[in-house]
Amino acid sequence: MLEVSEFVKRRDNERKNNMGHVVVPLMGRFKNETGERNLVLGLANETNSGLKVRKWIDRFTALLKLEDQGSSTGPAICDEAGMVLE
């Protein structure tokens, strides 16, 4: 699950530090472990095939802030009721 508050916080930190990559935090259970934990994925700003990852992540972050979701907790990608989309 992409958790919204951690996602927006990390995006804001990346803009301040001008990193050469995009950090995407995930939260959940991994490899049948008990309890939830955070996993941080580092992604290239742009892929070899030309996909502009940073551009689309920045646009998604701006949309979350526009909808005033940047400070709330829960899934970043969800339905109208706030449930994780599967």
N, CA, C and O atoms as a CHARMM CRD file, in Angstrom:
* protein
*
  344
    1    1 MET  N      0.84300  -1.17400   0.00000 PROA 1      0.00000
    2    1 MET  CA     0.00000   0.00000   0.00000 PROA 1      0.00000
    3    1 MET  C      0.88700   1.23600   0.00000 PROA 1      0.00000
    4    1 MET  O      1.88700   1.29300   0.71600 PROA 1      0.00000
    5    2 LEU  N      0.52800   2.18800  -0.77900 PROA 2      0.00000
    6    2 LEU  CA     1.19000   3.48300  -0.80800 PROA 2      0.00000
    7    2 LEU  C      0.48100   4.36900   0.20600 PROA 2      0.00000
    8    2 LEU  O     -0.65400   4.78600  -0.02500 PROA 2      0.00000
    9    3 GLU  N      1.14300   4.66500   1.33500 PROA 3      0.00000
   10    3 GLU  CA     0.52800   5.43600   2.41100 PROA 3      0.00000
   11    3 GLU  C      0.68800   6.92000   2.10600 PROA 3      0.00000
   12    3 GLU  O      1.79900   7.38000   1.84100 PROA 3      0.00000
   13    4 VAL  N     -0.40200   7.67000   2.13900 PROA 4      0.00000
   14    4 VAL  CA    -0.44800   9.03100   1.60100 PROA 4      0.00000
   15    4 VAL  C      0.42600  10.03000   2.36000 PROA 4      0.00000
   16    4 VAL  O      1.16000  10.78600   1.72400 PROA 4      0.00000
   17    5 SER  N      0.37700  10.06400   3.68300 PROA 5      0.00000
   18    5 SER  CA     1.13000  11.08900   4.41100 PROA 5      0.00000
   19    5 SER  C      2.63600  10.88100   4.27700 PROA 5      0.00000
   20    5 SER  O      3.37800  11.84700   4.09500 PROA 5      0.00000
   21    6 GLU  N      3.09400   9.64100   4.36500 PROA 6      0.00000
   22    6 GLU  CA     4.52100   9.34700   4.21300 PROA 6      0.00000
   23    6 GLU  C      4.97900   9.63400   2.78200 PROA 6      0.00000
   24    6 GLU  O      6.08400  10.13200   2.56600 PROA 6      0.00000
   25    7 PHE  N      4.13500   9.32300   1.82100 PROA 7      0.00000
   26    7 PHE  CA     4.44300   9.57300   0.40800 PROA 7      0.00000
   27    7 PHE  C      4.65300  11.06600   0.15500 PROA 7      0.00000
   28    7 PHE  O      5.65100  11.45500  -0.45200 PROA 7      0.00000
   29    8 VAL  N      3.72400  11.90100   0.61400 PROA 8      0.00000
   30    8 VAL  CA     3.81100  13.34500   0.39900 PROA 8      0.00000
   31    8 VAL  C      5.00300  13.92400   1.16000 PROA 8      0.00000
   32    8 VAL  O      5.71000  14.78500   0.63600 PROA 8      0.00000
   33    9 LYS  N      5.23100  13.46000   2.38700 PROA 9      0.00000
   34    9 LYS  CA     6.35800  13.95900   3.18000 PROA 9      0.00000
   35    9 LYS  C      7.68500  13.66500   2.48600 PROA 9      0.00000
   36    9 LYS  O      8.54600  14.54000   2.40500 PROA 9      0.00000
   37   10 ARG  N      7.85500  12.45600   1.99200 PROA 10     0.00000
   38   10 ARG  CA     9.09700  12.09800   1.30700 PROA 10     0.00000
   39   10 ARG  C      9.26400  12.87700  -0.00300 PROA 10     0.00000
   40   10 ARG  O     10.38000  13.25000  -0.36600 PROA 10     0.00000
   41   11 ARG  N      8.16900  13.12000  -0.70000 PROA 11     0.00000
   42   11 ARG  CA     8.25500  13.89600  -1.94400 PROA 11     0.00000
   43   11 ARG  C      8.71000  15.32200  -1.63900 PROA 11     0.00000
   44   11 ARG  O      9.53300  15.87400  -2.37000 PROA 11     0.00000
   45   12 ASP  N      8.19000  15.92200  -0.57700 PROA 12     0.00000
   46   12 ASP  CA     8.59500  17.27600  -0.20000 PROA 12     0.00000
   47   12 ASP  C     10.07500  17.30500   0.17800 PROA 12     0.00000
   48   12 ASP  O     10.78400  18.24300  -0.18800 PROA 12     0.00000
   49   13 ASN  N     10.55100  16.29100   0.90500 PROA 13     0.00000
   50   13 ASN  CA    11.96800  16.21500   1.28000 PROA 13     0.00000
   51   13 ASN  C     12.85400  16.07700   0.04900 PROA 13     0.00000
   52   13 ASN  O     13.93100  16.67000  -0.00900 PROA 13     0.00000
   53   14 GLU  N     12.41100  15.29800  -0.93800 PROA 14     0.00000
   54   14 GLU  CA    13.19800  15.11100  -2.16300 PROA 14     0.00000
   55   14 GLU  C     13.34600  16.41900  -2.92300 PROA 14     0.00000
   56   14 GLU  O     14.41200  16.70000  -3.47100 PROA 14     0.00000
   57   15 ARG  N     12.29700  17.21500  -2.96000 PROA 15     0.00000
   58   15 ARG  CA    12.38200  18.49400  -3.66600 PROA 15     0.00000
   59   15 ARG  C     13.39700  19.41500  -3.00200 PROA 15     0.00000
   60   15 ARG  O     14.12400  20.13500  -3.68700 PROA 15     0.00000
   61   16 LYS  N     13.45100  19.39800  -1.67200 PROA 16     0.00000
   62   16 LYS  CA    14.39900  20.23700  -0.94500 PROA 16     0.00000
   63   16 LYS  C     15.83200  19.78500  -1.18500 PROA 16     0.00000
   64   16 LYS  O     16.73000  20.61800  -1.30800 PROA 16     0.00000
   65   17 ASN  N     16.05500  18.47500  -1.25500 PROA 17     0.00000
   66   17 ASN  CA    17.40500  17.92300  -1.37500 PROA 17     0.00000
   67   17 ASN  C     17.83700  17.69000  -2.82100 PROA 17     0.00000
   68   17 ASN  O     18.99100  17.33900  -3.06600 PROA 17     0.00000
   69   18 ASN  N     16.93100  17.87900  -3.78200 PROA 18     0.00000
   70   18 ASN  CA    17.22800  17.71400  -5.20500 PROA 18     0.00000
   71   18 ASN  C     17.90100  16.37000  -5.50600 PROA 18     0.00000
   72   18 ASN  O     18.98100  16.32400  -6.09400 PROA 18     0.00000
   73   19 MET  N     17.26000  15.30100  -5.10300 PROA 19     0.00000
   74   19 MET  CA    17.79500  13.95700  -5.30000 PROA 19     0.00000
   75   19 MET  C     17.73800  13.55500  -6.77000 PROA 19     0.00000
   76   19 MET  O     16.91100  14.05800  -7.53000 PROA 19     0.00000
   77   20 GLY  N     18.61800  12.65000  -7.15700 PROA 20     0.00000
   78   20 GLY  CA    18.66100  12.16900  -8.53100 PROA 20     0.00000
   79   20 GLY  C     17.76800  10.97200  -8.76900 PROA 20     0.00000
   80   20 GLY  O     17.86800  10.31500  -9.80500 PROA 20     0.00000
   81   21 HSD  N     16.89300  10.68300  -7.81800 PROA 21     0.00000
   82   21 HSD  CA    15.98200   9.55500  -7.95500 PROA 21     0.00000
   83   21 HSD  C     14.67800   9.87800  -7.23100 PROA 21     0.00000
   84   21 HSD  O     14.58400  10.88500  -6.52900 PROA 21     0.00000
   85   22 VAL  N     13.68200   9.02800  -7.40100 PROA 22     0.00000
   86   22 VAL  CA    12.37900   9.18800  -6.77200 PROA 22     0.00000
   87   22 VAL  C     12.23600   8.11100  -5.70600 PROA 22     0.00000
   88   22 VAL  O     12.50600   6.94000  -5.97400 PROA 22     0.00000
   89   23 VAL  N     11.81600   8.48800  -4.50200 PROA 23     0.00000
   90   23 VAL  CA    11.61700   7.53700  -3.41800 PROA 23     0.00000
   91   23 VAL  C     10.12300   7.32900  -3.21800 PROA 23     0.00000
   92   23 VAL  O      9.36600   8.28600  -3.05600 PROA 23     0.00000
   93   24 VAL  N      9.70800   6.06400  -3.23200 PROA 24     0.00000
   94   24 VAL  CA     8.29800   5.71700  -3.03700 PROA 24     0.00000
   95   24 VAL  C      8.20000   4.78600  -1.83300 PROA 24     0.00000
   96   24 VAL  O      8.69800   3.66200  -1.88500 PROA 24     0.00000
   97   25 PRO  N      7.56200   5.23900  -0.74100 PROA 25     0.00000
   98   25 PRO  CA     7.43300   4.38800   0.44100 PROA 25     0.00000
   99   25 PRO  C      6.18300   3.49800   0.34500 PROA 25     0.00000
  100   25 PRO  O      5.09800   3.96500   0.00000 PROA 25     0.00000
  101   26 LEU  N      6.36000   2.23900   0.65200 PROA 26     0.00000
  102   26 LEU  CA     5.24800   1.28300   0.68500 PROA 26     0.00000
  103   26 LEU  C      5.10000   0.76400   2.10600 PROA 26     0.00000
  104   26 LEU  O      6.08200   0.68600   2.84400 PROA 26     0.00000
  105   27 MET  N      3.87800   0.40700   2.49500 PROA 27     0.00000
  106   27 MET  CA     3.64000  -0.13700   3.81700 PROA 27     0.00000
  107   27 MET  C      2.78800  -1.39200   3.67300 PROA 27     0.00000
  108   27 MET  O      1.82200  -1.42100   2.91100 PROA 27     0.00000
  109   28 GLY  N      3.15700  -2.41200   4.40800 PROA 28     0.00000
  110   28 GLY  CA     2.36500  -3.62800   4.37000 PROA 28     0.00000
  111   28 GLY  C      3.12700  -4.82000   4.89900 PROA 28     0.00000
  112   28 GLY  O      4.16900  -4.67900   5.53900 PROA 28     0.00000
  113   29 ARG  N      2.59600  -5.99100   4.62300 PROA 29     0.00000
  114   29 ARG  CA     3.24600  -7.23300   5.03000 PROA 29     0.00000
  115   29 ARG  C      4.03100  -7.77000   3.84500 PROA 29     0.00000
  116   29 ARG  O      3.52800  -7.84700   2.72400 PROA 29     0.00000
  117   30 PHE  N      5.26500  -8.13700   4.11600 PROA 30     0.00000
  118   30 PHE  CA     6.13800  -8.61200   3.06400 PROA 30     0.00000
  119   30 PHE  C      6.65500 -10.00500   3.39600 PROA 30     0.00000
  120   30 PHE  O      7.10700 -10.26200   4.51100 PROA 30     0.00000
  121   31 LYS  N      6.58400 -10.89100   2.42800 PROA 31     0.00000
  122   31 LYS  CA     7.12600 -12.24500   2.53500 PROA 31     0.00000
  123   31 LYS  C      6.62500 -12.97600   3.77600 PROA 31     0.00000
  124   31 LYS  O      7.41700 -13.54900   4.52500 PROA 31     0.00000
  125   32 ASN  N      5.33400 -12.95800   3.98900 PROA 32     0.00000
  126   32 ASN  CA     4.67400 -13.67700   5.08000 PROA 32     0.00000
  127   32 ASN  C      5.17900 -13.28700   6.45900 PROA 32     0.00000
  128   32 ASN  O      5.11300 -14.10600   7.37600 PROA 32     0.00000
  129   33 GLU  N      5.67500 -12.08300   6.64300 PROA 33     0.00000
  130   33 GLU  CA     6.09700 -11.61500   7.95100 PROA 33     0.00000
  131   33 GLU  C      4.87200 -11.24200   8.76800 PROA 33     0.00000
  132   33 GLU  O      3.81200 -10.95500   8.21100 PROA 33     0.00000
  133   34 THR  N      5.01300 -11.24400  10.08300 PROA 34     0.00000
  134   34 THR  CA     3.91500 -10.81300  10.93400 PROA 34     0.00000
  135   34 THR  C      4.04500  -9.31600  11.16000 PROA 34     0.00000
  136   34 THR  O      5.15100  -8.80300  11.33400 PROA 34     0.00000
  137   35 GLY  N      2.93500  -8.62400  11.15800 PROA 35     0.00000
  138   35 GLY  CA     2.94300  -7.18000  11.33700 PROA 35     0.00000
  139   35 GLY  C      3.27900  -6.45500  10.04900 PROA 35     0.00000
  140   35 GLY  O      3.76600  -7.04300   9.08400 PROA 35     0.00000
  141   36 GLU  N      3.00600  -5.16500  10.06400 PROA 36     0.00000
  142   36 GLU  CA     3.27600  -4.34500   8.89000 PROA 36     0.00000
  143   36 GLU  C      4.58600  -3.60700   9.07500 PROA 36     0.00000
  144   36 GLU  O      4.99300  -3.30900  10.19800 PROA 36     0.00000
  145   37 ARG  N      5.23800  -3.31800   7.97100 PROA 37     0.00000
  146   37 ARG  CA     6.47500  -2.54500   8.01300 PROA 37     0.00000
  147   37 ARG  C      6.57600  -1.68900   6.76400 PROA 37     0.00000
  148   37 ARG  O      5.80600  -1.85200   5.81800 PROA 37     0.00000
  149   38 ASN  N      7.52300  -0.78900   6.77500 PROA 38     0.00000
  150   38 ASN  CA     7.71800   0.10200   5.63300 PROA 38     0.00000
  151   38 ASN  C      8.83400  -0.41400   4.74400 PROA 38     0.00000
  152   38 ASN  O      9.82000  -0.97200   5.22400 PROA 38     0.00000
  153   39 LEU  N      8.67200  -0.22800   3.47800 PROA 39     0.00000
  154   39 LEU  CA     9.66900  -0.56100   2.48100 PROA 39     0.00000
  155   39 LEU  C      9.79500   0.66200   1.58200 PROA 39     0.00000
  156   39 LEU  O      8.79000   1.22600   1.15000 PROA 39     0.00000
  157   40 VAL  N     11.02800   1.07000   1.30000 PROA 40     0.00000
  158   40 VAL  CA    11.25100   2.25000   0.46700 PROA 40     0.00000
  159   40 VAL  C     11.84000   1.80700  -0.86400 PROA 40     0.00000
  160   40 VAL  O     12.86700   1.13000  -0.90900 PROA 40     0.00000
  161   41 LEU  N     11.17800   2.19700  -1.94100 PROA 41     0.00000
  162   41 LEU  CA    11.65900   1.89500  -3.28600 PROA 41     0.00000
  163   41 LEU  C     12.31900   3.13100  -3.88200 PROA 41     0.00000
  164   41 LEU  O     11.76100   4.22700  -3.84400 PROA 41     0.00000
  165   42 GLY  N     13.49600   2.94300  -4.42400 PROA 42     0.00000
  166   42 GLY  CA    14.15800   4.02200  -5.15100 PROA 42     0.00000
  167   42 GLY  C     13.96200   3.79200  -6.64300 PROA 42     0.00000
  168   42 GLY  O     14.31300   2.73000  -7.15800 PROA 42     0.00000
  169   43 LEU  N     13.41200   4.76300  -7.33000 PROA 43     0.00000
  170   43 LEU  CA    13.12900   4.65400  -8.76100 PROA 43     0.00000
  171   43 LEU  C     13.90100   5.72000  -9.52600 PROA 43     0.00000
  172   43 LEU  O     14.13700   6.81300  -9.01200 PROA 43     0.00000
  173   44 ALA  N     14.28700   5.40200 -10.73500 PROA 44     0.00000
  174   44 ALA  CA    14.98000   6.36800 -11.58500 PROA 44     0.00000
  175   44 ALA  C     14.04300   7.52100 -11.94100 PROA 44     0.00000
  176   44 ALA  O     12.83300   7.33000 -12.06400 PROA 44     0.00000
  177   45 ASN  N     14.60800   8.71400 -12.10300 PROA 45     0.00000
  178   45 ASN  CA    13.80300   9.86400 -12.52700 PROA 45     0.00000
  179   45 ASN  C     13.13900   9.60700 -13.87300 PROA 45     0.00000
  180   45 ASN  O     11.99000   9.98700 -14.09700 PROA 45     0.00000
  181   46 GLU  N     13.87700   8.96100 -14.75800 PROA 46     0.00000
  182   46 GLU  CA    13.37200   8.62600 -16.08900 PROA 46     0.00000
  183   46 GLU  C     13.93500   7.26300 -16.47600 PROA 46     0.00000
  184   46 GLU  O     15.11800   6.99100 -16.27200 PROA 46     0.00000
  185   47 THR  N     13.07800   6.40700 -17.03500 PROA 47     0.00000
  186   47 THR  CA    13.52200   5.07100 -17.42600 PROA 47     0.00000
  187   47 THR  C     14.23500   5.12100 -18.77500 PROA 47     0.00000
  188   47 THR  O     14.16600   6.11800 -19.49400 PROA 47     0.00000
  189   48 ASN  N     14.92000   4.02700 -19.10500 PROA 48     0.00000
  190   48 ASN  CA    15.60000   3.94300 -20.40200 PROA 48     0.00000
  191   48 ASN  C     14.62200   4.04400 -21.56400 PROA 48     0.00000
  192   48 ASN  O     14.98500   4.49500 -22.65000 PROA 48     0.00000
  193   49 SER  N     13.38300   3.62300 -21.33500 PROA 49     0.00000
  194   49 SER  CA    12.38100   3.69300 -22.39200 PROA 49     0.00000
  195   49 SER  C     11.70800   5.06900 -22.49400 PROA 49     0.00000
  196   49 SER  O     10.85500   5.28700 -23.35400 PROA 49     0.00000
  197   50 GLY  N     12.10300   5.99700 -21.60300 PROA 50     0.00000
  198   50 GLY  CA    11.58000   7.35600 -21.70000 PROA 50     0.00000
  199   50 GLY  C     10.43300   7.69000 -20.77000 PROA 50     0.00000
  200   50 GLY  O      9.91500   8.80500 -20.82300 PROA 50     0.00000
  201   51 LEU  N     10.01200   6.75500 -19.91100 PROA 51     0.00000
  202   51 LEU  CA     8.94000   7.03700 -18.95700 PROA 51     0.00000
  203   51 LEU  C      9.45900   8.01000 -17.90700 PROA 51     0.00000
  204   51 LEU  O     10.45200   7.72700 -17.23600 PROA 51     0.00000
  205   52 LYS  N      8.80600   9.13600 -17.76100 PROA 52     0.00000
  206   52 LYS  CA     9.22600  10.17400 -16.83200 PROA 52     0.00000
  207   52 LYS  C      8.56200   9.93700 -15.46600 PROA 52     0.00000
  208   52 LYS  O      7.51600  10.50700 -15.15600 PROA 52     0.00000
  209   53 VAL  N      9.19900   9.08700 -14.67000 PROA 53     0.00000
  210   53 VAL  CA     8.65200   8.67200 -13.37600 PROA 53     0.00000
  211   53 VAL  C      8.48700   9.86800 -12.45500 PROA 53     0.00000
  212   53 VAL  O      7.42100  10.03800 -11.86200 PROA 53     0.00000
  213   54 ARG  N      9.50400  10.69700 -12.31900 PROA 54     0.00000
  214   54 ARG  CA     9.43000  11.85100 -11.41200 PROA 54     0.00000
  215   54 ARG  C      8.28300  12.78700 -11.79600 PROA 54     0.00000
  216   54 ARG  O      7.57000  13.28100 -10.92300 PROA 54     0.00000
  217   55 LYS  N      8.10400  13.02900 -13.08100 PROA 55     0.00000
  218   55 LYS  CA     7.04000  13.92400 -13.55100 PROA 55     0.00000
  219   55 LYS  C      5.67500  13.43200 -13.08900 PROA 55     0.00000
  220   55 LYS  O      4.87200  14.21900 -12.58800 PROA 55     0.00000
  221   56 TRP  N      5.40500  12.14400 -13.25100 PROA 56     0.00000
  222   56 TRP  CA     4.09300  11.61100 -12.90600 PROA 56     0.00000
  223   56 TRP  C      3.89800  11.47400 -11.40400 PROA 56     0.00000
  224   56 TRP  O      2.78600  11.64400 -10.90400 PROA 56     0.00000
  225   57 ILE  N      4.97400  11.16700 -10.67900 PROA 57     0.00000
  226   57 ILE  CA     4.88800  11.12500  -9.21800 PROA 57     0.00000
  227   57 ILE  C      4.62900  12.52700  -8.67800 PROA 57     0.00000
  228   57 ILE  O      3.82700  12.69800  -7.76100 PROA 57     0.00000
  229   58 ASP  N      5.30100  13.53200  -9.24100 PROA 58     0.00000
  230   58 ASP  CA     5.06900  14.91800  -8.82200 PROA 58     0.00000
  231   58 ASP  C      3.63700  15.35900  -9.10100 PROA 58     0.00000
  232   58 ASP  O      3.02600  16.04300  -8.28000 PROA 58     0.00000
  233   59 ARG  N      3.10800  14.97600 -10.24100 PROA 59     0.00000
  234   59 ARG  CA     1.71700  15.33500 -10.57000 PROA 59     0.00000
  235   59 ARG  C      0.73500  14.65200  -9.62100 PROA 59     0.00000
  236   59 ARG  O     -0.25700  15.25300  -9.21000 PROA 59     0.00000
  237   60 PHE  N      1.01300  13.39300  -9.27400 PROA 60     0.00000
  238   60 PHE  CA     0.15100  12.67400  -8.33600 PROA 60     0.00000
  239   60 PHE  C      0.20800  13.33000  -6.95500 PROA 60     0.00000
  240   60 PHE  O     -0.81800  13.46600  -6.28900 PROA 60     0.00000
  241   61 THR  N      1.40000  13.73500  -6.52800 PROA 61     0.00000
  242   61 THR  CA     1.56000  14.41900  -5.24300 PROA 61     0.00000
  243   61 THR  C      0.78100  15.73500  -5.24300 PROA 61     0.00000
  244   61 THR  O      0.11300  16.05700  -4.26000 PROA 61     0.00000
  245   62 ALA  N      0.86200  16.48900  -6.32600 PROA 62     0.00000
  246   62 ALA  CA     0.13600  17.75500  -6.43100 PROA 62     0.00000
  247   62 ALA  C     -1.37600  17.52700  -6.35300 PROA 62     0.00000
  248   62 ALA  O     -2.09300  18.32000  -5.74200 PROA 62     0.00000
  249   63 LEU  N     -1.85400  16.45700  -6.96600 PROA 63     0.00000
  250   63 LEU  CA    -3.27900  16.13000  -6.90900 PROA 63     0.00000
  251   63 LEU  C     -3.70800  15.80200  -5.48000 PROA 63     0.00000
  252   63 LEU  O     -4.76400  16.24900  -5.03100 PROA 63     0.00000
  253   64 LEU  N     -2.89500  15.02400  -4.76700 PROA 64     0.00000
  254   64 LEU  CA    -3.21300  14.69500  -3.37600 PROA 64     0.00000
  255   64 LEU  C     -3.28000  15.95100  -2.51900 PROA 64     0.00000
  256   64 LEU  O     -4.16400  16.08700  -1.67300 PROA 64     0.00000
  257   65 LYS  N     -2.34100  16.87100  -2.74000 PROA 65     0.00000
  258   65 LYS  CA    -2.35200  18.12500  -1.98000 PROA 65     0.00000
  259   65 LYS  C     -3.54100  18.99000  -2.36000 PROA 65     0.00000
  260   65 LYS  O     -4.13900  19.63100  -1.49600 PROA 65     0.00000
  261   66 LEU  N     -3.89200  19.01800  -3.63600 PROA 66     0.00000
  262   66 LEU  CA    -5.03900  19.79200  -4.09600 PROA 66     0.00000
  263   66 LEU  C     -6.32400  19.29200  -3.44600 PROA 66     0.00000
  264   66 LEU  O     -7.20400  20.08100  -3.10000 PROA 66     0.00000
  265   67 GLU  N     -6.42200  17.98500  -3.28300 PROA 67     0.00000
  266   67 GLU  CA    -7.59600  17.38700  -2.64300 PROA 67     0.00000
  267   67 GLU  C     -7.47500  17.40100  -1.12000 PROA 67     0.00000
  268   67 GLU  O     -8.31300  16.82500  -0.42600 PROA 67     0.00000
  269   68 ASP  N     -6.43100  18.05700  -0.59400 PROA 68     0.00000
  270   68 ASP  CA    -6.16500  18.16300   0.83900 PROA 68     0.00000
  271   68 ASP  C     -6.01100  16.78800   1.49200 PROA 68     0.00000
  272   68 ASP  O     -6.47500  16.56500   2.61000 PROA 68     0.00000
  273   69 GLN  N     -5.35800  15.87900   0.78400 PROA 69     0.00000
  274   69 GLN  CA    -5.12800  14.53600   1.30400 PROA 69     0.00000
  275   69 GLN  C     -3.69700  14.34900   1.81200 PROA 69     0.00000
  276   69 GLN  O     -3.37800  13.29800   2.36700 PROA 69     0.00000
  277   70 GLY  N     -2.83700  15.34400   1.63200 PROA 70     0.00000
  278   70 GLY  CA    -1.42500  15.21400   1.95000 PROA 70     0.00000
  279   70 GLY  C     -1.10600  14.98500   3.40900 PROA 70     0.00000
  280   70 GLY  O     -0.05900  14.42000   3.72300 PROA 70     0.00000
  281   71 SER  N     -1.97500  15.40700   4.31200 PROA 71     0.00000
  282   71 SER  CA    -1.70000  15.24900   5.74000 PROA 71     0.00000
  283   71 SER  C     -2.51400  14.12600   6.37300 PROA 71     0.00000
  284   71 SER  O     -2.32300  13.81600   7.54900 PROA 71     0.00000
  285   72 SER  N     -3.41400  13.51700   5.61700 PROA 72     0.00000
  286   72 SER  CA    -4.21600  12.43300   6.17100 PROA 72     0.00000
  287   72 SER  C     -3.43100  11.12700   6.12500 PROA 72     0.00000
  288   72 SER  O     -2.41900  11.02600   5.43300 PROA 72     0.00000
  289   73 THR  N     -3.90300  10.13700   6.86200 PROA 73     0.00000
  290   73 THR  CA    -3.27500   8.82000   6.81900 PROA 73     0.00000
  291   73 THR  C     -4.18400   7.86800   6.06900 PROA 73     0.00000
  292   73 THR  O     -5.39600   8.07200   5.99500 PROA 73     0.00000
  293   74 GLY  N     -3.59700   6.84100   5.52300 PROA 74     0.00000
  294   74 GLY  CA    -4.36500   5.86400   4.76700 PROA 74     0.00000
  295   74 GLY  C     -3.78300   5.66200   3.39400 PROA 74     0.00000
  296   74 GLY  O     -2.70800   6.17900   3.09000 PROA 74     0.00000
  297   75 PRO  N     -4.47800   4.91600   2.55900 PROA 75     0.00000
  298   75 PRO  CA    -3.95100   4.61600   1.23100 PROA 75     0.00000
  299   75 PRO  C     -4.00500   5.83300   0.30700 PROA 75     0.00000
  300   75 PRO  O     -4.97100   6.59600   0.32300 PROA 75     0.00000
  301   76 ALA  N     -2.95700   6.00200  -0.49700 PROA 76     0.00000
  302   76 ALA  CA    -2.92000   7.10700  -1.45600 PROA 76     0.00000
  303   76 ALA  C     -3.78100   6.79600  -2.67400 PROA 76     0.00000
  304   76 ALA  O     -4.32600   7.70500  -3.30100 PROA 76     0.00000
  305   77 ILE  N     -3.90400   5.52600  -3.00700 PROA 77     0.00000
  306   77 ILE  CA    -4.70600   5.10900  -4.15900 PROA 77     0.00000
  307   77 ILE  C     -5.88400   4.31600  -3.61400 PROA 77     0.00000
  308   77 ILE  O     -5.74000   3.15900  -3.21800 PROA 77     0.00000
  309   78 CYS  N     -7.06200   4.95900  -3.59900 PROA 78     0.00000
  310   78 CYS  CA    -8.22700   4.33900  -2.97300 PROA 78     0.00000
  311   78 CYS  C     -9.50700   4.74400  -3.68600 PROA 78     0.00000
  312   78 CYS  O     -9.50500   5.61000  -4.56000 PROA 78     0.00000
  313   79 ASP  N    -10.59300   4.10400  -3.29500 PROA 79     0.00000
  314   79 ASP  CA   -11.88800   4.46500  -3.85300 PROA 79     0.00000
  315   79 ASP  C    -12.46400   5.63800  -3.05300 PROA 79     0.00000
  316   79 ASP  O    -11.80100   6.16300  -2.15900 PROA 79     0.00000
  317   80 GLU  N    -13.69000   6.04800  -3.37200 PROA 80     0.00000
  318   80 GLU  CA   -14.30600   7.19600  -2.71800 PROA 80     0.00000
  319   80 GLU  C    -14.51900   6.99400  -1.22400 PROA 80     0.00000
  320   80 GLU  O    -14.55800   7.96200  -0.46400 PROA 80     0.00000
  321   81 ALA  N    -14.65700   5.72800  -0.79800 PROA 81     0.00000
  322   81 ALA  CA   -14.85800   5.42200   0.62200 PROA 81     0.00000
  323   81 ALA  C    -13.54400   5.33100   1.39100 PROA 81     0.00000
  324   81 ALA  O    -13.55500   5.14000   2.60700 PROA 81     0.00000
  325   82 GLY  N    -12.41000   5.46500   0.69600 PROA 82     0.00000
  326   82 GLY  CA   -11.10800   5.39800   1.34900 PROA 82     0.00000
  327   82 GLY  C    -10.53100   3.99900   1.45500 PROA 82     0.00000
  328   82 GLY  O     -9.55900   3.78000   2.17900 PROA 82     0.00000
  329   83 MET  N    -11.12600   3.04300   0.73400 PROA 83     0.00000
  330   83 MET  CA   -10.63900   1.66500   0.75600 PROA 83     0.00000
  331   83 MET  C     -9.61700   1.46600  -0.35800 PROA 83     0.00000
  332   83 MET  O     -9.75700   2.02000  -1.44800 PROA 83     0.00000
  333   84 VAL  N     -8.58900   0.67200  -0.07500 PROA 84     0.00000
  334   84 VAL  CA    -7.52400   0.41000  -1.04600 PROA 84     0.00000
  335   84 VAL  C     -8.10900  -0.20800  -2.30600 PROA 84     0.00000
  336   84 VAL  O     -8.90300  -1.14700  -2.23500 PROA 84     0.00000
  337   85 LEU  N     -7.71200   0.32500  -3.46800 PROA 85     0.00000
  338   85 LEU  CA    -8.12700  -0.26600  -4.73500 PROA 85     0.00000
  339   85 LEU  C     -7.31500  -1.52100  -4.99500 PROA 85     0.00000
  340   85 LEU  O     -6.09600  -1.52400  -4.82900 PROA 85     0.00000
  341   86 GLU  N     -7.97900  -2.56900  -5.39400 PROA 86     0.00000
  342   86 GLU  CA    -7.28100  -3.82700  -5.67800 PROA 86     0.00000
  343   86 GLU  C     -7.38000  -4.16000  -7.13600 PROA 86     0.00000
  344   86 GLU  O     -6.85500  -5.18400  -7.57200 PROA 86     0.00000
